[in-house]
Amino acid sequence: MYGAQKFYYVYILASGRNGTLYVGFTSNLPQRIYEHKHHLTPGFTSRYGICKLVYFERFTDVHQAIQHEKRLKEWKRNWKKDLIEKYNPGWRDLYDELHALQ
């Protein structure tokens, strides 16, 4: 018998609208964003108050997800802002919508 489908996520956090951005990768998006919001992992996001989930994509292939994360990290800031605004024009915090992923 096969287990449940595993998903991988590439996400963008912001400190606020047009604020500092952070691109990350995880296999458990709700848990990872909780960790960012509660500053449970020291580092860049905790230091700069970056905890607003403004964009994410879901993948079934871990290698595709990791490759996409690397590509997004190389993007110019304006390209990332355009991507966020295409799918989330109000820069809403999408964290509360993650319950649908579980």
Secondary structure, 3 states (H helix, E strand, C coil): CCCCCCCEEEEEEECCCCCCEEEEEECCHHHHHHHHHCCCCCCHHHHHCCCEEEEEEEECCHHHHHHHHHHHHHCCHHHHHHHHHHHCCCCCCCHHHHHHHC
